[in-house]
Amino acid sequence: MKLIYSIALLGFLITSCSSNNSSSNSKSKVEFWDISKFNIDNNALTEYEEIKLLYSSRGLNYDQNNDYYIHIIAVSVASGDTVNILTPLKNGFKENDKDKIFNFMSKDNVATIAMMEQFQSLNKSKQSNSGLNNISKVIRDPNFDYLADNDYPTIIGMIGVFTKTE
């Protein structure tokens, strides 16, 4: 099955990743977990698999140097399985995004690699990690540990919305 994804994907991801949304932070205490806490399973989702969001941890309200992951909990539309997704970019999700269908992209996906390069060049981050494999902590808000502290399989990557074109 041949899919051609519109340029809007990159625009959407760049816009949502580089925005500085102060309303996404609350006054709750932010802490980090070591990535070893998560049950990493590189087969938890397939490339471009459709998912629905259940939860997203919040990133800090400053330009991120890729030194931590954002934690997303999602449900696969195909299988109904619940998974954790660790993603390096603050997605700027809105309340109504819980009704949207997103697609998963692995850390080795060309679009993921391009987005990381674009993000790093936009932020001119000389100290940012060179890749997704170098990040060792996951941001958490202890007020939401009742959701975030789970044993679901975990995969590292990004999510986006894709448009099929002929």
Secondary structure, DSSP 4 states (H G I P E B T S, - for coil): ---EE-THHHHHHHHHHH---GGG--SS--EEEEGGGSEE-TTSS-TT-EEEEEEEPPPPSS---S-SBEEEEEEETTT--EEEEEESS-----GGGGGS-EEEEETTSHHHHHHHHHHHHHHT-SSS-SSGGG--EEEE-GGGHHHHS---EEEEEEEE---EE-
